């Protein structure tokens, strides 16, 4: 199963440089907040994407309200929909390539 990890607005000078930290939207105390987070690494069959655009959709708003629990082992970063550039691939990720 291919999963996407999100890299949001890092300020990195090189478009493919992967910084240590990122900004991400999370649900906290019933509100949407921008939080600083460490940039994840691409695990097996995962890709790391530098986000160009994302959206908050119904599932995200339900999660914000506490009406949709995050499944165990899944990130609490919101934004199920996104577009961007693959900057790293994990072992066994064959469908998507960097760039």
C-alpha positions in Angstrom: 0.0 0.0 0.0 1.5 3.3 -1.1 1.2 6.1 1.5 2.0 9.8 1.1 3.9 11.8 3.7 3.5 15.6 3.6 6.2 18.2 3.4 4.7 21.7 3.7 6.4 25.1 3.1 9.9 24.5 4.3 11.7 27.6 3.0 14.5 25.3 1.6 16.6 27.2 -0.9 16.9 24.2 -3.3 13.6 22.8 -4.6 14.7 19.2 -3.8 16.5 19.9 -0.5 14.9 18.1 2.4 15.1 20.2 5.6 14.8 18.9 9.1 11.5 20.7 9.9 8.3 21.6 8.2 5.0 23.4 8.9 1.9 21.3 8.9 -1.8 21.8 9.7 -3.1 19.8 12.6 -6.3 19.7 14.7 -5.7 20.9 18.3 -8.4 21.6 20.9 -11.1 21.8 18.2 -9.1 24.2 16.0 -7.0 24.0 12.9 -3.4 25.2 13.8 -0.2 25.4 11.9 2.5 23.5 13.8 6.2 22.9 13.3 7.0 19.2 12.9 10.1 17.2 11.9 10.0 16.2 8.3 9.2 12.4 8.1 11.2 10.0 6.1 9.8 7.8 3.4 9.3 4.3 4.9 8.8 1.1 2.9 6.4 1.6 -0.1 6.0 5.3 0.8 7.0 8.5 -0.9 7.8 11.9 0.6 6.1 14.8 -1.2 7.0 18.5 -1.2 3.5 20.0 -1.2 2.6 22.7 -3.7 -1.1 22.8 -2.8 -3.4 21.0 -0.3 -6.9 21.3 1.0 -8.9 20.8 4.1 -11.9 18.5 3.4 -14.8 17.1 5.3 -12.8 14.3 6.9 -10.3 16.9 8.2 -13.1 19.1 9.6 -14.6 16.0 11.3 -11.2 15.2 12.8 -10.9 18.7 14.0 -14.3 18.4 15.8 -13.2 15.1 17.4 -15.7 13.1 15.3 -13.2 11.2 13.3 -10.4 9.3 15.1 -7.0 9.1 13.5 -6.2 5.4 12.9 -3.4 4.0 15.0 0.0 4.6 13.4 -1.3 7.3 11.0 -0.1 10.9 11.2 -2.3 13.6 12.7 -1.3 16.0 9.9 -4.5 17.1 8.1 -4.9 17.3 4.3 -6.0 14.2 2.5 -5.8 15.9 -0.8 -2.6 17.4 -2.2 -0.4 18.0 -5.2 3.4 18.4 -5.2 6.7 16.9 -6.1 8.1 13.6 -4.9 11.4 14.3 -3.2 12.2 10.9 -1.8 11.0 7.3 -2.1 11.1 4.4 0.4 12.2 0.9 -0.3 9.7 -0.9 -2.6 8.0 2.3 -3.7 8.0 1.7 -7.5 5.0 3.6 -8.9 6.3 7.1 -8.2 9.8 8.5 -8.8 11.6 11.5 -7.5 11.0 14.7 -9.4 
